[in-house]
């Protein structure tokens, strides 16, 4: 399965971005309200300059305490996030996420942000793919 198929199944809600100078406390509020685990950091809403995840915030809280909530997202974000394209396979994306130990991957084409996939999106797609394969094999065995 390709990333473009995963994006299509997610619908067209777009990518929620946040500007680099935004306070971490505001980013945390957006994450909680939207029930998402990561935000793409972008000055113009079109490029992925970084990514800020729940994990980044929790790690910073553990090390620096509540004062980190007054910092800006560009101080805490992961710079130059690993990205994929719509033509990448779900297996390749899953491998890169697992090896890199991250859960959110911006989808970029021609330097522009076109979507975001999570490890949950990719696992769900892979499970659907396996269920279809199983059904096809059972149909062949049963003679359908």
Number of C-alpha atoms within 10 A of each C-alpha: 15 17 25 19 14 21 20 10 11 14 8 9 8 12 17 17 22 23 19 21 14 16 18 23 18 15 24 21 11 17 18 12 9 10 9 14 16 23 26 29 28 20 15 12 16 16 19 26 19 24 26 27 21 16 13 15 20 14 12 16 14 10 9 11 11 14 11 20 19 12 15 18 28 21 15 20 21 17 14 10 18 19 18 20 20 18 13 14 17 23 16 13 22 21 12 17 19 12 9 10 9 16 19 23 24 24 24 19 15 8 10 13 21 19 24 25 22 20 18 12 19 23 14 13 20 17 11 13 13 12 12 12 12 12 12 13 13 12 11 10 9 8 7 8
